[in-house]
Amino acid sequence: MAHQPHLSARHQNILKATIEHYIATAEPVGSKTLAEEYNFNVSSATIRNAMGRLEEAGLLYQPHVSAGRIPSDSGYRTYVDHLIIPDRKINKKIQQSLQQELQLARASFAALLQRAAKILAALSGYIALITFPQNLDSTLRHLQLMRVTATQVILIIVLESYQTQSILMESPIQSDDVDESLIDRELQILSNFLDRELKGRSLREISSLNWSEIDREFAQYTDFLKILSEQLKLSFQTSNSSPIVIHGVAEFLRQPEFSRLQQVQTLLALLEDQPDQLLPVKFTFPEKDNSLKGVSIKIGTENSLEPMHSCTLVSANYYQDDTPVGTVGIIGPTRMLYENAIALVENTANYLSNPFQVI
């Protein structure tokens, strides 16, 4: 992420007002508007000068010459990270709304997810996505490392369903002076060790594996084992990809940014035909401190998928015990009501984590 410039209190207030006015109106914001509608107690010229400095810092930009300014992705990022003040009233209102509405869907967890996505779309005005719980109990049947070149190995994975996957990786053993037969022998020893340690383990176990304990015998491979662990998690994730409940496309298309259909055709195609392409941005595994239990916000070009570059994705995992099993997300324009979206996603994820205690 780009370095965020230090802003004075005045610049922060003007940036915040500009963003909030643009979110509300979808129209570029000028210094005269801010002077008239916000109590800054400074002249329009002073505000104009401050907006120019914010533009130089990459936080605002002019879409057209002589037009007012609108926020950049960096401007929204600064706003989200530093300028939003959490409102307990919004959180309480959303909690009450979810509890009242979702009680109607307690007949099954599938009905609960459908209802939750519909409520999220209605309350936000954006696209709501919720994944069904992942299967955490599929296990690893066999693992093998094989040399491909002097610098690469292939990781072969066989799951309990006999589904096979292969992943090309950088070799953990690289030396121009080592005989190839010795490399093959060392790889076989490492393969046997990994197969012995991981065989029969489920996604739940692998996602919380303590490699610092396991790799003591093979300390020189610590970095490789960490990379391998991530690859295994991704492999399980891909093999166990879950259906995604999607609601709110009609609401989304009412946003002025997307009034022309060609602007959103690639995003709609992604949602309709390849929703699993969202997997890299919607599902993450927790570290030991469970730091990822919070809300993730990817703004504009922070999203890895090009159709998402005019959008913001707000997402959070819901959990079974301490393991993430699914994700709640909202996709909207970068001109998003961030405070509402964050509260909606966070509270919905928390609500969906609770039913697992009784299901």
DRENNU-287630 format. One line per 10 residues: number of its first residue (from 1); for each residue x, y, z of C-alpha. Coordinates in nm, 4 decimals, decimal comma. Example, Ala and Ser with C-alpha at 12.3 -4.5 7.8 and 13.67 -1.06 7.14 Angstrom:
BEGIN
1	1,2300/-0,4500/0,7800  1,3670/-0,1060/0,7140 .
This chain:
BEGIN
1	0,0000/0,0000/0,0000  0,1248/0,3483/-0,0850  0,2596/0,5690/0,1939  -0,0108/0,7969/0,3303  0,0901/1,1617/0,3701  0,0672/1,3362/0,7062  -0,2330/1,5685/0,7083  -0,3042/1,8637/0,9328  -0,6368/1,8746/1,1165  -0,7688/2,1235/0,8592 .
11	-0,6686/1,9043/0,5660  -0,8243/1,6015/0,7333  -1,1526/1,7867/0,7879  -1,1625/1,9146/0,4300  -1,0808/1,5692/0,2900  -1,3512/1,4122/0,5079  -1,6094/1,6703/0,4045  -1,5187/1,6331/0,0353  -1,5524/1,2550/0,0473  -1,8780/1,2573/0,2425 .
21	-2,0306/1,5193/0,0116  -1,9256/1,3204/-0,2950  -2,0637/0,9977/-0,1453  -2,3965/1,1732/-0,0867  -2,4267/1,3485/-0,4251  -2,2029/1,1650/-0,6768  -2,1065/1,5124/-0,8033  -1,7530/1,6619/-0,8009  -1,7071/1,8898/-0,5003  -1,5847/2,2499/-0,5234 .
31	-1,4418/2,4786/-0,2569  -1,7464/2,7074/-0,2752  -1,9766/2,4178/-0,1889  -1,7653/2,3247/0,1124  -1,7478/2,6869/0,2281  -2,1269/2,7217/0,2078  -2,2291/2,3862/0,3537  -1,9635/2,3190/0,6186  -1,8644/2,5356/0,9115  -1,4897/2,5647/0,8458 .
41	-1,4689/2,9334/0,9407  -1,2213/2,9952/0,6590  -1,2555/3,1505/0,3149  -1,3363/2,9651/-0,0040  -0,9847/3,0492/-0,1263  -0,8287/2,8819/0,1773  -1,0403/2,5705/0,1174  -0,9467/2,5762/-0,2530  -0,5777/2,5915/-0,1613  -0,6192/2,2992/0,0808 .
51	-0,7985/2,0929/-0,1844  -0,5095/2,1656/-0,4210  -0,2659/2,0297/-0,1625  -0,4821/1,7193/-0,1189  -0,4759/1,6727/-0,4959  -0,0964/1,7028/-0,4978  -0,0882/1,4328/-0,2293  -0,2907/1,2015/-0,4571  -0,5987/1,1975/-0,2323  -0,8279/1,3982/-0,4629 .
61	-0,8380/1,4567/-0,8369  -1,0321/1,6561/-1,0962  -1,2242/1,4374/-1,3433  -1,2464/1,7343/-1,5840  -1,0760/2,0701/-1,6161  -1,2695/2,3372/-1,4214  -1,4714/2,0662/-1,2420  -1,4704/2,0118/-0,8681  -1,2681/1,7322/-0,7133  -1,3507/1,3726/-0,6267 .
71	-1,1685/1,1208/-0,4060  -0,9029/0,8858/-0,5414  -0,8628/0,5286/-0,4143  -0,5900/0,6627/-0,1835  -0,8281/0,9295/-0,0577  -1,0897/0,6692/0,0281  -0,8200/0,4569/0,1957  -0,7154/0,7497/0,4165  -1,0817/0,8147/0,4953  -1,1480/0,4512/0,5919 .
81	-0,8294/0,4076/0,7941  -0,8183/0,7412/0,9763  -1,1262/0,9604/0,9362  -1,4326/0,7423/0,9970  -1,5665/0,7668/1,3507  -1,7592/0,4498/1,4481  -2,1228/0,5218/1,5337  -2,2651/0,2933/1,8037  -2,6186/0,3887/1,7023  -2,5644/0,2506/1,3513 .
91	-2,4222/-0,0731/1,4941  -2,7105/-0,1150/1,7375  -2,9714/-0,0422/1,4691  -2,8157/-0,2976/1,2324  -2,7909/-0,5608/1,5072  -3,1579/-0,5171/1,5913  -3,2604/-0,5280/1,2239  -3,0638/-0,8471/1,1588  -3,2000/-1,0198/1,4684  -3,5580/-0,9320/1,3800 .
101	-3,5356/-1,0210/1,0113  -3,3180/-1,3313/1,0365  -3,5263/-1,4987/1,3035  -3,7690/-1,5717/1,0195  -3,5111/-1,7908/0,8441  -3,4007/-2,0169/1,1260  -3,5648/-2,3235/0,9683  -3,2312/-2,4051/0,7989  -2,8878/-2,2526/0,7641  -2,9302/-2,2364/0,3841 .
111	-3,2479/-2,0294/0,4294  -3,0633/-1,8109/0,6796  -2,7875/-1,7345/0,4257  -3,0386/-1,6508/0,1528  -3,2300/-1,4208/0,3837  -2,9118/-1,2563/0,5151  -2,7871/-1,1791/0,1615  -3,1226/-1,0306/0,0675  -3,1242/-0,8082/0,3775  -2,7631/-0,6978/0,3165 .
121	-2,8455/-0,5986/-0,0417  -3,1609/-0,4117/0,0626  -2,9981/-0,2218/0,3502  -2,6796/-0,1323/0,1604  -2,8063/-0,0796/-0,1932  -2,5097/-0,2846/-0,3154  -2,4349/-0,6452/-0,4156  -2,4296/-0,8855/-0,1226  -2,2344/-1,2119/-0,1404  -2,2331/-1,4878/0,1197 .
131	-2,0573/-1,8215/0,0754  -2,1999/-2,1444/0,2046  -1,9787/-2,3062/0,4718  -1,6711/-2,4813/0,3388  -1,6181/-2,8492/0,3974  -1,3421/-2,8519/0,6564  -1,3250/-3,2282/0,6923  -1,1830/-3,3320/0,3539  -0,8417/-3,4796/0,4280  -0,5043/-3,5203/0,2599 .
141	-0,4427/-3,8753/0,1361  -0,0929/-3,8431/-0,0111  0,1760/-3,5826/-0,0813  0,4862/-3,6123/-0,3005  0,7674/-3,3773/-0,4060  0,9434/-3,4448/-0,7379  1,2297/-3,2584/-0,9046  1,1429/-3,0900/-1,2361  1,4527/-2,8763/-1,2953  1,7561/-2,7752/-1,0910 .
151	1,5502/-2,4937/-0,9362  1,1913/-2,6249/-0,9396  0,9914/-2,9093/-0,7887  0,6360/-3,0211/-0,8420  0,4116/-3,0810/-0,5416  0,1599/-3,3584/-0,6056  -0,1407/-3,3681/-0,3714  -0,4015/-3,6441/-0,3520  -0,7103/-3,5740/-0,1420  -0,9262/-3,8369/0,0251 .
161	-1,1696/-3,8123/-0,2689  -0,8744/-3,9145/-0,4927  -0,8832/-3,5692/-0,6506  -0,5266/-3,4892/-0,7596  -0,3606/-3,1524/-0,7896  -0,0080/-3,0522/-0,8860  0,1682/-2,7265/-0,7980  0,4998/-2,6004/-0,9369  0,7227/-2,4603/-0,6609  1,0755/-2,3342/-0,6127 .
171	1,2972/-2,6197/-0,5016  1,3971/-2,6243/-0,1338  1,7324/-2,7757/-0,2390  1,9327/-2,5582/-0,4763  2,3040/-2,6034/-0,5403  2,5025/-2,6317/-0,8600  2,7489/-2,8602/-0,6870  2,5071/-3,1219/-0,5537  2,4615/-3,4429/-0,7490  2,1089/-3,4830/-0,8934 .
181	2,0716/-3,8253/-0,7342  2,1486/-3,6713/-0,3942  1,8869/-3,3998/-0,4549  1,6295/-3,6657/-0,5460  1,7172/-3,8592/-0,2325  1,6834/-3,5496/-0,0113  1,3508/-3,4621/-0,1733  1,2279/-3,8152/-0,1056  1,3258/-3,7846/0,2607  1,1418/-3,4499/0,2819 .
191	0,8398/-3,5975/0,1001  0,8256/-3,8911/0,3408  0,8427/-3,6526/0,6365  0,5633/-3,4326/0,5004  0,3473/-3,7275/0,3990  0,3860/-3,8751/0,7473  0,3031/-3,5469/0,9208  0,0152/-3,4322/0,6982  -0,1542/-3,7526/0,5825  -0,5065/-3,7724/0,7157 .
201	-0,5137/-3,4096/0,8283  -0,8138/-3,1945/0,7424  -0,8303/-2,8341/0,6261  -0,9229/-2,7359/0,9795  -0,6036/-2,8931/1,1130  -0,3759/-2,7643/0,8351  -0,5040/-2,4068/0,8724  -0,3974/-2,4070/1,2385  -0,0833/-2,6184/1,2054  0,2098/-2,5179/1,4261 .
211	0,5003/-2,5467/1,1822  0,7505/-2,4257/1,4408  0,6901/-2,7532/1,6258  0,6730/-2,9832/1,3246  0,9742/-2,8593/1,1276  1,2246/-2,8877/1,4134  1,3768/-3,1952/1,2483  1,3967/-3,0106/0,9152  1,4857/-2,6596/1,0349  1,6663/-2,5676/0,7127 .
221	1,3353/-2,5983/0,5250  1,1359/-2,3597/0,7453  1,0683/-2,1025/0,4715  0,9796/-2,3708/0,2203  0,7398/-2,5392/0,4643  0,5569/-2,2115/0,5252  0,5094/-2,1604/0,1509  0,4024/-2,5225/0,1126  0,1501/-2,4779/0,3931  -0,0116/-2,1842/0,2105 .
231	-0,0241/-2,3852/-0,1120  -0,1964/-2,6712/0,0694  -0,4554/-2,4349/0,2135  -0,5265/-2,2917/-0,1318  -0,5544/-2,6427/-0,2758  -0,8078/-2,7458/-0,0143  -0,9915/-2,4199/-0,0674  -1,0149/-2,4747/-0,4442  -1,1231/-2,8367/-0,4093  -1,3847/-2,7471/-0,1508 .
241	-1,5120/-2,4284/-0,3143  -1,8613/-2,3547/-0,1915  -2,1684/-2,2068/-0,3601  -2,2102/-1,8312/-0,3281  -2,5417/-1,6601/-0,2538  -2,5645/-1,3334/-0,4499  -2,8331/-1,0657/-0,4134  -2,8656/-0,7017/-0,5045  -2,7483/-0,6680/-0,8644  -3,0552/-0,4561/-0,9456 .
251	-2,9842/-0,2236/-0,6527  -2,6205/-0,2003/-0,7572  -2,7102/-0,0961/-1,1127  -2,9095/0,1983/-0,9762  -2,5833/0,3614/-0,8615  -2,5004/0,6473/-1,1011  -2,1477/0,5119/-1,1636  -2,3008/0,2058/-1,3277  -2,5885/0,3596/-1,5201  -2,4383/0,2399/-1,8500 .
261	-2,4478/-0,1371/-1,8776  -2,1172/-0,1651/-2,0637  -1,9453/-0,0234/-1,7538  -2,0367/-0,3305/-1,5508  -2,0632/-0,6088/-1,8079  -1,7349/-0,7718/-1,7036  -1,8288/-0,7577/-1,3364  -2,1740/-0,9036/-1,4028  -2,0163/-1,1802/-1,6116  -1,7788/-1,2550/-1,3247 .
271	-2,0628/-1,2772/-1,0740  -2,2883/-1,4826/-1,3004  -2,0469/-1,7211/-1,4701  -1,7334/-1,7346/-1,2545  -1,8167/-1,6422/-0,8951  -1,5366/-1,8706/-0,7748  -1,2933/-1,6219/-0,9335  -1,3683/-1,4073/-0,6286  -1,2082/-1,6729/-0,4057  -0,8655/-1,5047/-0,3925 .
281	-1,0230/-1,1891/-0,2507  -1,3001/-1,3254/-0,0353  -1,1505/-1,6060/0,1726  -0,8517/-1,5879/0,4036  -0,7087/-1,8063/0,6762  -0,6316/-1,6738/1,0247  -0,2867/-1,6424/1,1711  -0,2213/-1,7664/1,5223  -0,3497/-1,4466/1,6811  -0,6784/-1,4637/1,4846 .
291	-0,6082/-1,1097/1,3664  -0,8157/-1,1624/1,0514  -1,1457/-1,1798/1,2379  -1,2026/-0,8155/1,1477  -1,3428/-0,6590/0,8316  -1,1322/-0,6484/0,5137  -1,1787/-0,3490/0,2809  -1,0339/-0,3530/-0,0707  -1,0801/-0,0247/-0,2545  -1,0644/0,0094/-0,6331 .
301	-0,7299/-0,1049/-0,7682  -0,6477/-0,2749/-0,4364  -0,8680/-0,5543/-0,5737  -0,6691/-0,8054/-0,7772  -0,9493/-0,8610/-1,0304  -0,9720/-0,5955/-1,3012  -1,3555/-0,5897/-1,3170  -1,3442/-0,4818/-0,9515  -1,1241/-0,1773/-1,0077  -1,4197/0,0626/-0,9968 .
311	-1,5610/-0,1099/-0,6889  -1,4971/-0,1599/-0,3204  -1,5264/-0,5038/-0,1583  -1,6033/-0,5088/0,2133  -1,5827/-0,8603/0,3561  -1,5498/-1,0587/0,6760  -1,5276/-1,4279/0,7533  -1,7814/-1,6095/0,9639  -1,6476/-1,8817/1,1894  -1,7015/-2,2249/1,3299 .
321	-1,5174/-2,2142/1,6598  -1,1937/-2,0333/1,5626  -1,1820/-2,1516/1,2009  -1,3205/-1,9428/0,9106  -1,5768/-2,1435/0,7139  -1,7371/-1,8795/0,4933  -1,7439/-1,5126/0,4000  -1,9899/-1,2243/0,4020  -1,9204/-0,9511/0,1477  -2,0613/-0,6348/-0,0053 .
331	-1,9544/-0,5037/-0,3472  -2,0366/-0,1418/-0,4235  -1,8856/0,1572/-0,5999  -1,5782/0,3138/-0,4436  -1,8219/0,5974/-0,3632  -1,9645/0,3791/-0,0895  -2,1301/0,4521/0,2441  -1,8343/0,2902/0,4161  -1,9524/0,3246/0,7734  -2,2822/0,1487/0,6980 .
341	-2,1206/-0,1183/0,4791  -1,8584/-0,2040/0,7424  -2,1204/-0,2280/1,0168  -2,3504/-0,4417/0,7993  -2,0780/-0,6887/0,7044  -1,9286/-0,7122/1,0525  -2,2604/-0,7691/1,2278  -2,3839/-1,0189/0,9694  -2,0612/-1,2205/0,9970  -2,0917/-1,2205/1,3757 .
351	-2,4553/-1,3309/1,3539  -2,3750/-1,6162/1,1135  -2,0936/-1,7377/1,3413  -2,3379/-1,7947/1,6272  -2,5754/-2,0478/1,4646  -2,2879/-2,2953/1,4348  -2,3091/-2,3374/1,8098  -2,6541/-2,4955/1,7740  -2,6572/-2,6445/1,4222 .
